[in-house]
Amino acid sequence: MMLSEGNQSSTLTFTLLGFSEYPEFRVPLFLVFLSIYTVTVVGNLGMIIIIKVNSKLHTIMYFFLSHLSFVDFCYSTVVTPKLLENLVVEDRTISFSGCITQFCFACCFAVTEMFILAAMAYDRFVALCNPLLYSTIMSQKLSALLVGGSYTWGVVCSLTLTYFLLTLSYCKSSIMNNFFCEYSVIISVSCSDPYITQMLCFIIAVFNEVSSLVIILMSYILIFITVMKIPSASGRWKTFSTCASHLTAITIFQGTILFLYCVPNPKTSWLIVKVASVFYTVVIPMLNPLICSLRNKDVKETFKKLVVTKLLCHTSYF
């Protein structure tokens, strides 16, 4: 049964299949995802607090990292609680408005993260290739513009795709073979022709991937050329190590997005899509604060001081 655009928002519900086809793994998966989400929340919010309380970390690089942590926290919070709920309840339905809202916010934060990572690559390029001009080039104004532009473009992409999803008609009580309202899954339960909407998603995804990857690749190619001019092997290794964590985060995130949205393959199984979706919506928000920030000496020292202060306050209270 197909619902018209006018009344579908109030009556239509979807069923998120999630991982229900593997009932024997529901409890282990719940515990794993709950642990990941806990680490994500503590890691990302903790990173924001650490950067805020330590004046040594009030630099452009940590300005970007604090926003990356905020986006990762929001991104995970949009997706993971519903995933956890559906692993413990039998009723895995989600309303049409709830599904569209989840997609809208998830899309916004995904695109924002993509361009914040690109801005971080440019920041590393300026810091390593033009250290004497770093403070002049990477001013607070430019940094704020880069971050603000990332959020703005994320909102524009999200609202554009959401609008085109709302123009489609959907079948009543459809089953979605995923754990959250991802674009291709919403399209799959549409009863109208989704060709224009699919092409728009593909164009936006390719544009975002290409533009952000051009910035990232050009930045790191120039970084590599500069680093190879360092005479000592230890100096080269030390410089490369400062970029390793950022490159790791970029590779995992961009690689997954590229696989899902920019290389469309109708033969790709839904299980592979779900596993890939888990990586970029659940796992990556947990990994980013670990691989991008917690290896840093200043961050670890601030974290230890906060823990010691908390323990001392707790001890003195008793």
RAFENTA-V321152 format. One record per backbone hydrogen bond with DSSP energy under -1.0 kcal/mol. CO is the residue of the C=O (numbers start at 0). NH is the residue of the N-H. E is the energy in kcal/mol with one decimal. If there is no record, write none. Layout:
# RAFENTA-V321152
{{CO & NH & E} {CO & NH & E}}
This chain:
# RAFENTA-V321152
{{0 & 171 & -2.7} {3 & 7 & -1.2} {6 & 10 & -1.2} {7 & 11 & -2.2} {11 & 95 & -2.1} {13 & 93 & -2.8} {14 & 175 & -3.5} {16 & 19 & -2.2} {18 & 21 & -1.8} {21 & 24 & -1.9} {22 & 25 & -1.2} {24 & 28 & -2.8} {25 & 29 & -2.3} {26 & 30 & -2.3} {27 & 31 & -2.4} {28 & 32 & -3.0} {29 & 33 & -2.5} {30 & 34 & -2.1} {31 & 35 & -2.4} {32 & 36 & -2.6} {33 & 37 & -2.3} {34 & 38 & -2.4} {35 & 39 & -2.5} {36 & 40 & -2.7} {37 & 41 & -2.7} {38 & 42 & -3.0} {39 & 43 & -2.5} {40 & 44 & -2.3} {41 & 45 & -2.0} {42 & 46 & -1.8} {43 & 47 & -1.9} {44 & 48 & -2.2} {45 & 49 & -2.7} {46 & 50 & -2.4} {47 & 51 & -1.8} {48 & 52 & -2.4} {49 & 53 & -1.6} {53 & 56 & -1.6} {54 & 57 & -1.5} {56 & 58 & -1.9} {58 & 62 & -1.7} {59 & 63 & -2.1} {60 & 64 & -1.9} {61 & 65 & -2.4} {62 & 66 & -1.5} {63 & 67 & -2.4} {64 & 68 & -2.5} {65 & 69 & -2.0} {66 & 70 & -2.6} {67 & 71 & -2.5} {68 & 72 & -2.4} {69 & 73 & -2.4} {70 & 74 & -2.9} {71 & 75 & -2.5} {72 & 76 & -2.1} {73 & 77 & -1.7} {74 & 78 & -1.1} {75 & 79 & -2.9} {78 & 82 & -1.5} {79 & 83 & -2.8} {80 & 84 & -2.4} {81 & 85 & -2.3} {84 & 87 & -1.3} {84 & 88 & -1.4} {89 & 91 & -1.1} {91 & 15 & -2.5} {93 & 13 & -3.2} {94 & 98 & -2.6} {95 & 99 & -2.6} {96 & 100 & -2.3} {97 & 101 & -2.3} {98 & 102 & -2.4} {99 & 103 & -2.6} {100 & 104 & -2.2} {101 & 105 & -2.5} {102 & 106 & -3.0} {103 & 107 & -2.0} {104 & 108 & -2.4} {105 & 109 & -2.2} {106 & 110 & -2.4} {107 & 111 & -2.1} {108 & 112 & -2.3} {109 & 113 & -1.9} {110 & 114 & -1.7} {111 & 115 & -2.0} {112 & 116 & -2.4} {113 & 117 & -1.2} {114 & 118 & -2.3} {115 & 119 & -2.2} {116 & 120 & -1.7} {117 & 121 & -2.0} {118 & 122 & -2.2} {119 & 123 & -2.2} {120 & 124 & -2.1} {121 & 125 & -2.4} {122 & 126 & -2.3} {123 & 127 & -2.2} {124 & 128 & -2.7} {125 & 129 & -1.9} {132 & 136 & -3.1} {133 & 137 & -2.8} {136 & 138 & -1.8} {138 & 142 & -2.4} {139 & 143 & -2.4} {140 & 144 & -2.1} {141 & 145 & -2.6} {142 & 146 & -2.3} {143 & 147 & -3.0} {144 & 148 & -2.8} {145 & 149 & -1.7} {146 & 150 & -2.2} {147 & 151 & -2.6} {148 & 152 & -2.7} {149 & 153 & -2.0} {150 & 154 & -2.3} {151 & 155 & -2.4} {152 & 156 & -2.6} {153 & 157 & -2.3} {154 & 158 & -2.8} {155 & 159 & -2.2} {156 & 160 & -2.4} {157 & 161 & -2.5} {158 & 162 & -2.3} {159 & 163 & -1.8} {160 & 164 & -1.9} {161 & 165 & -2.0} {164 & 167 & -1.2} {168 & 190 & -2.5} {169 & 2 & -2.2} {173 & 14 & -2.4} {175 & 16 & -3.5} {175 & 177 & -1.9} {177 & 17 & -2.1} {179 & 181 & -2.0} {181 & 185 & -2.2} {182 & 186 & -2.4} {183 & 187 & -1.6} {186 & 189 & -1.8} {188 & 170 & -1.6} {193 & 197 & -3.2} {194 & 198 & -2.7} {195 & 199 & -2.4} {196 & 200 & -2.2} {197 & 201 & -2.5} {198 & 202 & -2.7} {199 & 203 & -2.6} {200 & 204 & -2.7} {201 & 205 & -2.7} {202 & 206 & -2.7} {203 & 207 & -2.6} {204 & 208 & -2.6} {205 & 209 & -3.1} {206 & 210 & -2.7} {207 & 211 & -2.1} {208 & 212 & -2.7} {209 & 213 & -2.5} {210 & 214 & -1.6} {211 & 215 & -2.3} {212 & 216 & -3.5} {213 & 217 & -2.5} {214 & 218 & -2.0} {215 & 219 & -2.4} {216 & 220 & -2.5} {217 & 221 & -2.1} {218 & 222 & -2.0} {219 & 223 & -2.6} {220 & 224 & -2.2} {221 & 225 & -2.2} {222 & 226 & -2.9} {223 & 227 & -2.3} {225 & 228 & -1.0} {226 & 229 & -1.8} {231 & 235 & -1.9} {232 & 236 & -2.5} {233 & 237 & -2.4} {234 & 238 & -1.9} {235 & 239 & -2.7} {236 & 240 & -2.4} {239 & 242 & -1.4} {239 & 243 & -1.0} {242 & 246 & -2.5} {243 & 247 & -2.2} {244 & 248 & -2.1} {245 & 249 & -2.3} {246 & 250 & -2.7} {247 & 251 & -2.1} {248 & 252 & -2.1} {249 & 253 & -2.8} {250 & 254 & -1.7} {251 & 255 & -1.7} {252 & 256 & -2.2} {253 & 257 & -2.7} {254 & 258 & -2.0} {255 & 259 & -2.2} {256 & 260 & -2.7} {257 & 261 & -1.0} {264 & 267 & -2.0} {268 & 272 & -1.9} {269 & 273 & -2.5} {270 & 274 & -2.5} {271 & 275 & -2.7} {272 & 276 & -2.4} {273 & 277 & -2.3} {274 & 278 & -1.6} {275 & 279 & -1.8} {276 & 280 & -1.9} {277 & 281 & -2.2} {277 & 282 & -2.2} {278 & 283 & -2.9} {282 & 286 & -2.1} {283 & 287 & -2.5} {286 & 290 & -3.1} {287 & 291 & -2.4} {288 & 293 & -2.3} {292 & 295 & -2.3} {295 & 299 & -2.3} {296 & 300 & -2.4} {297 & 301 & -2.1} {298 & 302 & -2.5} {299 & 303 & -2.4} {300 & 304 & -2.2} {301 & 305 & -2.3} {302 & 306 & -2.2} {303 & 307 & -2.9} {304 & 308 & -2.6} {305 & 309 & -2.2} {306 & 310 & -2.5} {307 & 311 & -2.6} {308 & 312 & -2.4} {309 & 313 & -2.2} {310 & 314 & -2.6} {311 & 315 & -2.7} {312 & 316 & -1.5} {313 & 317 & -1.2}}
